Every structure is written in C-alpha cells, then in structure tokens.
Amino acid sequence: MGEAQQAQEPLTERLKAALASRDIPHIYANGFMNALSDADIVVMLERDNSPVAILNMSYTTAKSLAEKLSHLIDAFEKKSGQTIMTSDDVNKALSQRTEGQP
C-alpha cells in the first residue's frame, strides 16, 4: 500500500464516521451565494432558491476547499468522460434558449 493511500485511510474513516453520525447536520444544497468580509468568506447554501445554511470560512480554508473540489470534479469528469456544467453555464444556455437562440 502506497503512502498516499495510507494517509487517506484515517480521512476516509473520519468521513465515514461523520456520515453515519446523527449529531452532525447533513445538508443538501443545489445553489449558493457567496460574499467576502474583511476576515473571511461567507457562503449561503440554498436548496431550490431557499437558504438552508450559512458557512463561514477563512480565506485559506476557502481556497483549499476550492482546490480540493476542483480536483474531485476533474477526476469525475475524466472517469465519466462528461464535462459538468457550472451554474453559470446552465443559466447561459437556458437564457439563450428563451431568447430564441439555438
């Protein structure tokens, strides 16, 4: 077993424990809004355009999360052969269709 895989095992166990816990909120979101403050980043998670949670993060944590999420999506896209559209891409495509453009 490689070092990278060994390093991931404790994280995987922590994630499994968190997912199984009834004490940790499980939140589904299909949208978000974000803003900057002088000290951190605020993310409002939404489900069907209604707020479901507020997440505050330091700039360092937010950047680290953005990079990790990007790597996860890249890996998924490579394995699936599909490119995931961003919310902006979807909104642009829908607005073009409603304006009568192909």
C-alpha positions in Angstrom: 0.0 0.0 0.0 1.4 3.4 -1.0 2.0 6.3 1.4 -0.8 8.4 -0.2 -3.3 5.6 0.2 -2.2 5.1 3.9 -2.6 8.8 4.5 -6.1 8.8 3.1 -7.3 5.9 5.3 -7.7 8.0 8.5 -9.5 10.7 6.5 -11.8 8.1 4.9 -12.6 6.7 8.4 -13.4 10.2 9.7 -15.7 10.9 6.7 -17.5 7.6 7.2 -18.0 8.3 10.9 -19.3 11.8 10.2 -21.7 10.5 7.5 -23.0 7.9 10.0 -23.4 10.4 12.8 -26.9 11.7 13.7 -25.3 14.5 15.6 -23.7 16.2 12.6 -26.1 18.0 10.3 -26.4 16.6 6.8 -27.2 19.4 4.3 -28.2 19.2 0.7 -27.7 22.3 -1.5 -28.3 22.9 -5.2 -27.3 26.5 -5.1 -25.3 29.1 -3.3 -24.4 32.7 -2.9 -21.0 33.9 -1.6 -19.5 37.1 -0.2 -16.3 38.4 1.2 -15.8 40.1 4.6 -12.6 41.6 5.9 -11.7 38.4 7.6 -13.3 35.5 5.8 -15.7 34.2 3.2 -19.4 33.7 3.7 -21.3 31.1 1.7 -25.1 30.8 1.9 -26.1 27.3 0.8 -29.5 27.1 -0.9 -32.0 24.4 -1.9 -34.4 25.5 -4.6 -33.5 29.2 -4.0 -34.2 29.0 -0.3 -31.4 29.4 2.2 -30.5 26.2 4.2 -27.2 27.0 5.8 -24.6 29.7 6.3 -20.9 28.6 6.0 -18.1 30.9 7.2 -14.5 30.1 6.2 -11.1 31.7 6.4 -9.6 32.7 3.1 -7.1 29.9 3.4 -9.7 27.2 4.1 -11.9 28.5 1.3 -9.1 28.4 -1.2 -8.0 24.9 0.0 -11.7 23.8 -0.4 -11.9 25.3 -3.9 -8.8 23.4 -5.0 -9.9 20.1 -3.5 -13.4 20.4 -5.0 -11.8 21.2 -8.4 -9.6 18.1 -8.2 -12.6 15.9 -7.3 -14.7 17.3 -10.2 -11.7 16.9 -12.6 -11.3 13.3 -11.6 -15.1 12.6 -12.0 -15.1 14.3 -15.5 -12.1 12.2 -16.6 -13.6 8.9 -15.3 -17.1 9.6 -16.7 -16.0 11.3 -20.0 -18.6 14.0 -19.2 -18.0 17.7 -18.6 -20.1 19.1 -15.7 -21.7 22.4 -16.5 -21.4 25.2 -13.9 -24.5 27.1 -12.8 -23.4 30.0 -14.9 -23.1 27.6 -18.0 -26.6 26.3 -17.3 -28.1 29.8 -16.8 -26.5 31.0 -20.1 -27.7 28.0 -22.0 -31.3 28.5 -20.7 -31.3 32.2 -21.3 -30.2 31.6 -24.9 -33.0 29.2 -25.5 -35.6 31.5 -24.1 -34.3 34.3 -26.3 -34.9 32.1 -29.3 -31.2 31.4 -30.0 -30.0 27.9 -30.7 
